[in-house]
Amino acid sequence: MKKLYLCILALLLAFTGCAKSSLSRFSRPTVTAGFDTSFTLIGFTKDEKEFNDRFEEMNTLLLSCNALFDKYNNYEGLNNLKTVNDNAGIKPVEVDPLLIDLLKTAKEFYDISGGAFDITAGKAMEIWHNYRTAGMSANEKGDLNPAVPSAEELENARVINGWDHVIIDENAKTVYLDDPKVMLDVGGIAKGYACELLAQHYLKDNLMGSGAINGGGNVRILGAKPDGSKWSVGVTAPDSSSAYAGTFYTDGNLSFVTSGDYQRYYVSDGKVYSHIMDPFTLQCAQNVRSVTVVTEDSGIADCLSTALFVLPFEDGRKLIDTYNASHEEQIGAYWVFDDTCKPDFNELISYQGYYVYASENIRDMLDVYGASK
């Protein structure tokens, strides 16, 4: 996953009580639900036992999705993404329909983004992953000039029109990569997709009065608080783990997903190499410090936050306009820049040492534009 990060959204957990409701607030974190990140479930339920049942459901679903979407590890009795990649150029692999649905969603947003969101560039992503892992370790030991992949190494991993080599047979429930150079990496969608599955599970049978899922910064709100107060979701400032580059206030069913350059990265020769690769250049994307996408579906938000992080600012704004003109579910985006990547655009707002801009349809939720609790 798009991705993994990633970027971090902080869920502000201030709550003043439930005087108007018989529901009580509970919160519980975990670092063992997969996706190489932490998850926190916040819920308003009638008692702690009911909340703990919801928490166990969260763990079970997330671990199942983590195994299915994992490209690094095998699991006994399971054909997962790694199985598909391992059989590239060899044979089709029968998989769970959930994996097929995730791949179809990824293809949809590849098309919508004009290729900015591309899970078929997995071999180049793997090269960056390996260098980043080594680079982060080197940085921790004081080495500020670790190796970066050469242009030749990356070009050798380039796949032209990777989706032409992904053959999905829904009737047979199989996925086949007909070119061994193709490798799928669903890091830019998997976590958001799984969070949305979980949200729909909770919402379907009204299993919680309301709540929120925070998956390593991917925040999915599940309805209004019982006392009528708003949820607040802070966008972490790129250069600070304790400051915010904007705060959203909402009482609806919404997702807030951020892609940023400040979570999984390493430094070499004074340059930052983040975890988000531009599939066009095969280099680390550097057009913005972070992008937060606001929409209901967390999987959609995950895909689009990655695409908007990769795209130049003007192209990203056009993408939003085009998407909203043809889809019932609307999206909004919030960009955070600094002096290293600031675009020439006179509607940027200077805020907390950054330059920020929000699409018009989400400004009424943002403190930067005057919104309050």
C-alpha positions in Angstrom: 0.0 0.0 0.0 -0.4 3.6 -2.1 1.8 3.6 -0.3 2.7 3.4 2.2 3.0 6.4 3.5 3.1 7.9 3.8 2.1 10.7 5.3 0.4 11.1 8.6 -3.0 12.4 9.6 -3.5 12.8 13.3 -7.0 12.2 14.8 -7.7 14.7 17.6 -9.6 12.9 20.2 -11.1 15.6 22.4 -14.5 14.6 23.6 -16.6 16.4 26.2 -19.0 13.7 27.2 -22.2 11.9 26.2 -24.8 13.7 28.2 -27.3 13.4 25.4 -26.7 9.7 24.7 -26.6 6.3 26.4 -23.6 5.4 24.3 -20.1 5.5 25.8 -16.8 6.4 24.1 -14.0 3.8 23.9 -10.6 3.8 22.1 -8.1 1.1 21.5 -4.9 0.9 19.5 -3.1 -2.0 17.9 0.2 -2.5 16.1 -0.5 -6.2 15.2 -3.2 -5.8 12.5 -0.8 -5.7 9.6 0.1 -3.2 6.9 3.3 -2.3 8.8 1.5 0.4 10.7 -0.7 1.1 13.8 -4.5 1.2 13.8 -6.8 2.8 16.4 -10.5 2.2 16.7 -12.6 4.7 18.4 -16.3 3.8 18.9 -19.4 4.9 20.7 -21.1 1.7 21.9 -23.5 0.7 24.7 -20.7 -1.0 26.7 -17.1 -2.0 26.6 -17.9 -5.6 25.6 -19.6 -4.4 22.5 -16.7 -2.2 21.6 -14.2 -5.0 22.1 -16.2 -7.2 19.8 -15.9 -4.4 17.1 -12.2 -4.2 17.8 -11.6 -7.9 17.3 -13.6 -7.7 14.1 -11.2 -5.0 13.0 -8.1 -7.1 13.7 -9.5 -10.1 12.0 -10.5 -8.3 8.8 -7.3 -6.2 8.6 -5.0 -9.2 9.1 -6.9 -11.1 6.4 -6.5 -8.2 4.0 -2.9 -7.8 4.9 -2.2 -11.4 4.0 -4.1 -11.3 0.8 -2.5 -8.0 -0.5 1.1 -8.9 0.8 3.7 -8.9 -2.0 6.6 -9.9 0.3 5.4 -13.0 2.2 3.7 -16.4 1.5 0.9 -17.7 3.7 0.0 -21.4 3.9 -3.1 -22.2 1.9 -3.4 -18.7 0.5 -2.8 -17.5 -3.0 -2.0 -13.8 -2.5 -0.4 -10.9 -4.4 3.0 -12.5 -3.9 1.7 -15.7 -5.5 0.5 -13.7 -8.5 3.8 -11.9 -8.9 5.8 -15.2 -8.4 3.9 -16.7 -11.3 4.3 -13.9 -13.7 4.9 -15.3 -17.2 4.2 -18.8 -15.9 0.5 -19.3 -15.2 -2.8 -17.7 -14.0 -3.4 -17.8 -10.3 -6.8 -18.4 -8.7 -7.3 -15.7 -6.0 -10.0 -14.4 -3.6 -12.5 -12.1 -5.4 -11.5 -9.3 -3.0 -8.0 -9.2 -4.6 -9.6 -9.0 -8.1 -11.9 -6.2 -6.9 -8.9 -4.3 -5.5 -7.0 -4.7 -8.8 -10.0 -3.5 -10.8 -10.2 -0.4 -8.6 -6.5 0.2 -9.1 -6.9 0.0 -12.9 -9.8 2.4 -12.7 -7.7 5.0 -11.0 -4.8 4.3 -13.3 -7.1 5.4 -16.1 -8.6 8.3 -14.2 -5.1 9.7 -13.2 -3.6 9.2 -16.7 -1.1 6.7 -15.2 0.0 8.7 -12.2 -1.4 5.9 -10.0 0.2 2.7 -11.4 0.5 -0.5 -9.3 2.2 -2.3 -12.2 5.5 -0.5 -11.7 6.3 -2.8 -8.8 9.8 -3.8 -9.9 11.0 -0.2 -9.9 9.1 0.4 -6.6 10.9 -2.7 -5.1 14.3 -1.2 -6.1 13.5 2.0 -4.3 12.2 0.0 -1.3 15.5 -1.8 -1.0 17.6 1.3 -1.3 15.3 3.2 1.1 15.5 0.4 3.7 19.3 0.5 3.5 19.4 4.3 3.4 17.2 4.7 6.5 19.5 2.3 8.4 22.6 4.2 7.2 21.0 7.5 8.2 20.4 6.1 11.7 24.1 5.3 12.0 25.1 8.8 10.9 25.8 8.1 7.2 24.2 10.9 5.3 25.4 9.8 1.9 24.0 6.3 1.3 23.5 4.9 -2.2 20.6 5.8 -4.5 19.6 3.7 -7.5 21.1 4.6 -10.8 19.0 5.7 -13.7 20.1 2.6 -15.6 19.0 0.3 -12.9 15.6 1.9 -12.7 15.2 2.0 -16.5 15.9 -1.7 -16.7 12.9 -2.2 -14.4 10.6 0.0 -16.4 7.5 -1.6 -17.9 5.7 0.0 -20.8 1.9 -0.1 -20.5 2.0 -2.6 -17.6 -1.8 -3.0 -17.4 -1.7 -4.6 -20.9 0.0 -7.5 -19.2 -2.5 -7.9 -16.3 -5.1 -10.5 -17.4 -8.0 -10.8 -15.0 -10.6 -13.6 -15.5 -13.5 -12.9 -13.2 -15.3 -16.1 -14.1 -12.3 -18.3 -13.3 -11.3 -15.9 -10.5 -7.7 -15.8 -11.8 -5.0 -13.1 -12.3 -2.2 -13.7 -14.8 0.8 -11.4 -15.5 1.9 -12.5 -19.0 5.2 -10.6 -18.8 7.7 -11.6 -16.1 8.9 -8.0 -15.9 5.6 -7.0 -14.4 5.3 -6.9 -10.6 2.2 -5.6 -8.8 2.6 -3.4 -5.7 -0.7 -2.3 -4.1 0.8 -0.2 -1.3 -0.9 2.9 -2.6 -4.4 1.4 -2.2 -4.4 -1.6 0.1 -4.7 0.1 3.5 -7.4 2.5 2.3 -9.3 -0.3 0.6 -9.2 -2.4 3.8 -10.3 0.5 6.0 -13.3 1.0 3.7 -14.2 -2.7 3.9 -14.1 -2.4 7.6 -16.2 0.8 7.6 -18.8 -0.7 5.4 -19.0 -3.8 7.7 -19.6 -1.5 10.7 -22.1 0.7 8.9 -24.1 -2.1 7.2 -25.8 -3.4 10.4 -25.3 -0.2 12.5 -22.8 -2.1 14.6 -21.6 1.1 16.3 -23.4 4.3 17.2 -20.5 6.1 15.5 -16.8 5.9 15.5 -13.5 6.4 13.6 -10.8 4.2 12.2 -7.2 5.7 12.2 -5.0 3.4 10.1 -1.5 4.9 10.3 -2.9 8.3 9.4 -5.7 7.1 7.1 -8.7 8.4 8.9 -12.2 7.0 8.2 -15.1 8.7 10.1 -18.2 6.6 10.8 -21.0 9.0 11.5 -21.6 11.9 13.8 -20.7 11.9 17.5 -23.6 11.2 19.8 -23.3 14.6 21.5 -23.4 16.5 18.2 -19.8 17.8 18.5 -17.6 17.5 15.4 -14.7 15.2 14.8 -11.4 17.0 14.2 -8.7 15.6 11.9 -5.3 17.3 11.9 -3.0 17.2 8.9 0.5 16.7 10.3 3.0 19.4 9.4 5.7 17.9 7.2 8.6 18.9 9.4 7.0 18.4 12.8 5.4 15.4 14.5 3.4 17.6 16.9 2.2 20.5 14.8 -0.6 20.7 12.2 -0.7 22.2 8.8 -4.4 22.5 9.0 -7.3 20.9 10.8 -10.6 19.5 9.4 -13.9 19.6 11.3 -16.7 17.2 10.3 -19.7 15.3 11.5 -20.2 13.1 8.4 -19.1 9.8 6.9 -15.8 10.9 5.4 -12.3 9.7 4.8 -9.2 11.8 5.2 -6.1 10.3 3.5 -2.7 12.0 3.2 0.3 11.2 1.1 3.4 12.9 2.2 7.2 12.8 1.8 8.0 12.9 5.6 7.2 9.4 6.9 9.3 6.8 5.2 12.3 8.4 3.6 16.0 8.6 3.7 18.5 11.4 3.0 21.5 11.2 0.7 23.8 14.1 -0.1 21.3 16.6 1.3 18.4 15.3 -0.8 15.3 13.6 0.6 14.1 10.3 -1.0 10.5 9.5 0.0 8.5 6.3 -0.4 6.3 7.7 -3.2 7.7 7.0 -6.7 6.7 8.9 -9.8 5.8 6.1 -12.3 6.6 8.4 -15.2 10.2 9.3 -14.2 10.8 6.4 -11.8 12.2 9.0 -9.4 10.8 10.0 -6.0 8.0 12.5 -6.5 8.8 16.0 -5.3 6.0 18.3 -6.5 4.5 18.8 -3.0 5.1 18.1 0.7 1.7 16.5 1.3 -1.7 16.0 -0.3 -4.8 15.1 1.7 -7.8 13.8 -0.1 -11.3 14.1 1.4 -14.1 11.8 0.2 -16.3 9.1 1.6 -14.6 6.0 0.3 -11.2 5.4 1.9 -9.9 3.3 -1.0 -10.6 6.0 -3.5 -9.0 8.6 -1.2 -5.9 6.4 -1.0 -5.5 6.1 -4.7 -6.1 9.7 -5.4 -3.8 11.0 -2.7 -1.0 9.1 -4.3 -1.9 10.3 -7.8 -2.1 14.0 -6.7 1.2 13.7 -4.9 2.8 12.6 -8.1 1.1 15.0 -10.5 2.1 18.7 -10.9 -0.3 21.0 -9.0 -2.2 22.3 -12.0 -2.7 18.7 -13.4 -3.9 17.6 -10.0 -6.5 20.4 -9.8 -7.7 19.5 -13.3 -8.0 15.8 -12.2 -10.3 16.8 -9.3 -12.5 18.9 -11.6 -12.7 16.1 -14.2 -13.5 13.5 -11.6 -16.2 15.5 -9.8 -17.9 16.4 -13.1 -18.5 12.7 -13.8 -18.9 11.1 -10.4 -21.6 11.2 -7.7 -19.1 10.8 -4.9 -17.2 14.1 -4.8 -13.6 14.5 -3.8 -11.7 17.4 -2.3 -7.9 17.9 -1.9 -5.6 19.9 0.4 -2.0 20.6 -0.7 0.8 21.6 1.5 4.0 23.1 -0.1 7.2 24.7 1.2 9.8 26.9 -0.5 11.4 23.9 -2.2 8.3 23.0 -4.2 6.0 26.1 -4.1 4.1 26.5 -7.4 3.5 29.9 -9.0 -0.1 30.2 -8.0 -1.6 33.4 -6.3 -4.3 31.6 -4.3 -1.9 29.8 -2.0 -2.3 30.7 1.7 0.7 31.1 4.0 0.1 29.0 7.1 2.4 27.8 9.9 5.5 28.2 7.7 3.9 26.4 4.7 1.9 27.3 1.6 -1.5 25.6 1.4 -4.4 25.3 -0.9 -7.8 23.5 -0.6 -10.3 22.8 -3.4 -13.4 24.9 -2.8 -15.7 22.0 -1.9 -13.9 21.3 1.4 -13.0 24.8 2.6 -15.9 24.9 5.0 -14.3 22.1 7.0 -10.8 23.7 7.3 -9.6 26.0 10.0 -7.2 27.5 7.5 -10.3 28.9 5.7 -12.1 29.9 8.8 -14.0 26.8 9.9 -14.3 26.1 13.6 -15.5 23.3 15.8 
